[in-house]
Amino acid sequence: MNTFPPGAVAVIFVNRRSEADEPGYSAAAEAMERAAERQPGYLGIDSVRAADGQGITVSYWASEEDAIAWRDDVDHAATRAKGRDRWYDSYRLVVAGIRRDYAWRR
């Protein structure tokens, strides 16, 4: 379980999936996660999806500049366009600064 330093950025992507093209969505999501891991400033990701299609993905970045660079990545932009076109019924994006982070595990 990662913890993130104060000053890092959390990009919170709350979304509702459409029922279209599950294989295409799964492949694109995997490719985007692997691409994000190669980006400067990438710190990690958490993602969950409910049976009704509601999902939350939080990606963590060392700085706002790193998060913006990922937003502006050409492949990421192309995948976002496909998402709006076929994979999502709606989404909301929130960018937040991390003030403190701690973890506990049994």
C-alpha positions in Angstrom: 0.0 0.0 0.0 1.6 3.2 -1.2 1.4 6.5 0.7 1.9 9.8 -1.1 3.9 12.9 0.1 2.3 16.2 1.0 2.1 18.4 -2.1 1.3 15.4 -4.4 -1.8 15.6 -6.6 -4.7 13.2 -6.8 -6.7 13.2 -10.0 -10.1 11.7 -9.2 -12.1 10.4 -12.1 -15.7 9.5 -11.2 -17.6 7.9 -14.1 -20.5 5.8 -15.3 -19.6 3.2 -17.9 -21.9 2.6 -20.9 -22.6 -1.0 -21.8 -20.7 -0.7 -25.1 -17.5 -2.4 -26.2 -16.3 -4.0 -22.9 -13.3 -5.7 -24.6 -12.2 -2.4 -26.2 -12.7 -0.6 -22.9 -10.7 -3.2 -20.9 -7.8 -3.1 -23.4 -7.7 0.7 -23.4 -7.8 0.9 -19.6 -4.9 -1.5 -19.3 -2.9 0.4 -22.0 -3.5 3.7 -20.3 -2.5 2.4 -16.9 0.8 1.0 -18.4 1.4 4.3 -20.2 0.8 6.4 -17.1 3.3 4.3 -15.2 6.0 5.5 -17.6 5.1 9.2 -17.2 7.4 11.4 -15.1 5.9 12.1 -11.7 3.5 9.1 -11.7 3.0 7.8 -8.1 0.2 5.2 -8.4 -3.4 4.5 -9.1 -6.5 3.1 -7.2 -9.6 2.1 -9.1 -13.0 0.5 -8.3 -16.1 -0.2 -10.3 -19.6 -1.2 -9.0 -21.9 -3.7 -10.8 -24.1 -0.8 -12.0 -21.2 0.7 -14.0 -20.3 3.5 -11.5 -16.5 3.8 -11.1 -13.9 5.8 -9.4 -10.3 5.9 -10.4 -7.7 8.0 -8.6 -4.3 8.6 -10.1 -1.5 10.2 -8.0 1.1 12.5 -9.3 4.2 14.2 -7.8 3.0 17.6 -9.0 0.3 19.4 -10.8 2.6 19.9 -13.8 3.1 16.1 -14.0 -0.7 15.6 -13.9 -1.2 18.2 -16.6 1.5 16.5 -18.8 -0.4 13.2 -18.5 -3.6 15.0 -19.4 -1.9 16.5 -22.5 -0.3 13.2 -23.6 -1.4 12.5 -27.2 -2.3 8.9 -26.7 -4.2 9.7 -23.5 -6.1 12.4 -25.3 -7.1 10.0 -28.1 -8.3 7.4 -25.6 -10.3 10.1 -23.7 -12.0 11.0 -27.0 -13.0 7.3 -27.5 -14.2 7.2 -23.9 -16.6 10.1 -24.5 -17.7 8.6 -27.8 -18.4 5.0 -26.6 -17.3 3.9 -23.1 -18.8 6.4 -20.7 -22.3 7.8 -20.2 -20.9 10.5 -17.9 -17.9 11.5 -15.9 -16.5 14.1 -13.5 -12.9 14.9 -12.9 -11.6 16.5 -9.7 -8.0 17.5 -9.1 -7.0 17.7 -5.4 -3.8 18.3 -3.5 -2.7 15.8 -0.9 -2.1 17.3 2.5 -1.4 14.1 4.4 -1.6 10.3 3.7 -1.4 7.3 6.0 -2.2 3.7 5.7 -3.1 0.8 8.0 -3.1 -2.9 7.1 -3.9 -6.0 9.2 
